[in-house]
Amino acid sequence: MLPAGLVMRRVEPADLLPMAELMLDAYRSTIDYEGETLSEAVAEVQRYFSSTAEDPPLLGHSVLLTSGLTLRCSCLVKQWHYRQCPLIGYIMCHPAWKGRGLAALALAESLHLLKEAGFSQVRAFITEGNVPSERLFLRAGFTRLASV
């Protein structure tokens, strides 16, 4: 159940700039932040949206949680060419909205959409030591595999 004032919807290419801003805000001060700038976040989101990428986006299975026009959380899924299965590319939650279960809601919706589409396997990469993400994915039923 979504908290009051939030809406869940599918990701669209028009979300590029707000998604880059969310990415920067979500990863700043975490183990995954390496001093990226907004322009680098924009480039990363552009790579995600690229239909010519080796691992193209699965927009119909990627979701956003918004309040008004402001993005609060997202789960971005792409097709992983190497393993021939979907890959959770990013889970991003604005710092002011962390700890409210939004990442779990977004992940659960993306997994539901993937299951409805007939996918039986989904993968994710998590930076070793990213304890919140490790817990999120374990609670969602993922199994930790050895590092690749």
Buried (B, 14 or more C-beta within 10 A) or exposed (E): EEEEEBEBEBBEBEBBEBBBBBBBBBBEEBBBEEEBEEEBBBEBBBEBBBEEBEBBBBBBBBBBBBBEEEBBBBBBBBBBEEEEBBBBBBBBBBEEBBEBBBBBBBBBBBBEBBEEEEBEEBEBEBEEEBEBBBEBBEEBEBEEEEEE
